[in-house]
């Protein structure tokens, strides 16, 4: 039996990461759309990797457990690539909370129970979590440590208390980063590590949906006025992930790496500052 990589979310960022770390391992690819998972498995197989596609809805606890159990059939879980989710232009407040927030919490927690000793994981969140006001230590702790099945009962996560899908998305990504911090403590009991990457605008099919959606002008203005002056690529995010998934980063866990071309810096101190 080989070492196994669990890859949730069959997109371009996950593909770029998997290609860097999957040699000699079995990659189990989970996506709500099985055709997406099959497509990525075909690409991986054609490049000499071993890949197994499966249907997995991140919003379903049962699906996540089945996904992890499928991985365990092939060997010990060495890495987690958590890159699944929906965007503000694709989904309602309720769906974003169910998938991006609750589902990620379940995936991190359940994988942490079985991760191989010395294993590593990386979650892909978003720069959006850095744009919202600070929530305070008490709420941050609730987002970080509330059992997954009780998360959606928190007052702050009630749909009537959230203005729109973008605000829900920001909350979900803030929660993701806090969950990674809390899970890093738990994963350490297995001598394993988990970190987060918060990308800015990365050119992927999902991003193209955003560019052509109701917030398209907003996103185009954002990357035009960020210090980098452009959107990023999946490979640039994978470069960070590769470091976080291997032993060169053995002193790094529970951290979030903001990789947004300086957009957040510009939001607070530059041309993207609101009302400037």
C-alpha positions, -999 to 999 in steps of 0.1 A, spaced: 0 0 0 13 35 -9 11 67 9 -21 87 1 -29 123 -7 -65 134 -1 -73 162 -26 -106 179 -21 -118 202 -48 -108 193 -83 -96 227 -95 -65 242 -110 -48 252 -77 -53 217 -63 -39 202 -95 -8 224 -94 -1 214 -58 -8 177 -64 17 175 -93 44 188 -70 40 162 -42 22 132 -56 51 112 -71 50 76 -58 18 83 -39 -19 76 -46 -40 107 -50 -77 104 -41 -95 133 -57 -129 143 -43 -153 168 -59 -190 173 -59 -190 170 -96 -176 136 -104 -168 147 -139 -144 173 -126 -127 147 -104 -124 123 -134 -109 150 -156 -82 158 -130 -75 121 -125 -71 117 -162 -46 146 -163 -27 132 -134 -26 96 -148 -15 109 -182 14 126 -164 25 93 -147 7 97 -113 -17 74 -96 -51 91 -92 -85 79 -80 -116 101 -86 -147 101 -64 -178 121 -58 -176 141 -26 -198 170 -15 -178 191 10 -211 202 26 -219 166 36 -203 150 67 -211 116 54 -195 123 20 -163 135 38 -161 104 59 -165 82 28 -138 103 10 -114 97 39 -122 60 42 -116 56 4 -82 71 9 -74 47 38 -82 17 15 -51 27 -5 -27 33 24 -18 58 51 -29 95 46 3 115 41 -10 148 28 -43 167 27 -49 193 -1 -81 211 9 -91 233 -20 -128 228 -23 -154 255 -20 -179 278 -37 -176 315 -45 -199 345 -37 -211 347 -72 -219 310 -73 -239 304 -41 -262 317 -15 -253 327 20 -266 293 33 -246 273 8 -214 292 14 -217 286 52 -226 249 47 -198 242 22 -169 266 28 -173 270 65 -189 239 80 -175 214 54 -139 226 57 -142 223 95 -153 187 92 -127 179 66 -98 193 87 -111 176 119 -117 142 104 -85 141 85 -66 151 116 -78 119 133 -62 96 107 -33 117 93 0 97 92 25 106 118 47 132 101 20 140 76 11 175 64 -19 194 51 -26 227 34 -60 245 32 -67 271 5 -88 299 20 -88 334 5 -76 370 9 -113 378 17 -109 368 53 -85 397 57 -108 423 44 -135 422 71 -134 440 104 -118 422 133 -143 400 152 -126 400 186 -109 372 206 -142 357 219 -158 352 184 -125 341 169 -122 314 196 -158 303 189 -150 300 152 -118 281 159 -130 256 185 -168 251 183 -174 214 174 -182 213 136 -218 201 141 -225 231 163 -208 257 142 -238 268 121 -258 274 153 -235 303 163 -254 336 164 -228 353 141 -234 326 114 -272 330 112 -281 340 77 -303 368 89 -272 384 105 -252 383 73 -257 410 47 -249 391 15 -230 362 0 -197 381 0 -200 388 37 -207 350 42 -177 342 21 -155 365 42 -168 349 74 -162 314 61 -126 322 51 -119 339 85 -133 308 101 -111 285 79 -80 303 91 -90 300 128 -99 264 124 -64 257 109 -48 272 139 -69 251 163 -65 220 143 -27 225 142 -27 219 179 -47 186 175 -27 174 145 5 179 166 -5 149 187 2 128 156 33 148 149 15 162 119 11 198 106 -16 218 89 -13 253 74 -34 277 53 -28 298 22 -50 328 15 -47 335 -22 -57 367 -39 -71 367 -74 -58 336 -91 -67 329 -127 -88 297 -127 -122 288 -142 -138 298 -109 -121 332 -110 -132 337 -146 -168 332 -134 -161 360 -109 -146 382 -136 -178 378 -157 -202 380 -127 -218 409 -109 -185 417 -91 -163 415 -122 -154 452 -123 -146 450 -86 -121 422 -91 -105 437 -122 -100 469 -103 -85 450 -74 -57 433 -93 -51 464 -115 -44 485 -84 -26 459 -62 12 462 -60 17 432 -83 -5 448 -109 -19 415 -121 -38 383 -109 -17 353 -98 -14 318 -112 -21 285 -96 15 275 -99 25 305 -77 2 292 -49 15 257 -55 51 269 -49 41 280 -14 21 248 -8 50 226 -19 71 242 8 44 238 35 38 201 26 74 190 29 99 187 58 117 220 49 88 237 67 89 215 98 88 245 122 56 259 105 22 249 115 -11 267 122 -1 295 100 -18 314 72 2 327 43 -14 357 25 -5 355 -12 -25 382 -29 -1 403 -49 -3 430 -22 -40 436 -26 -47 435 11 -19 459 17 -33 482 -9 -68 479 7 -55 492 40 -28 515 29 -29 521 -9 -51 528 -39 -77 501 -29 -84 518 4 -122 523 7 -133 559 1 -99 569 -11 
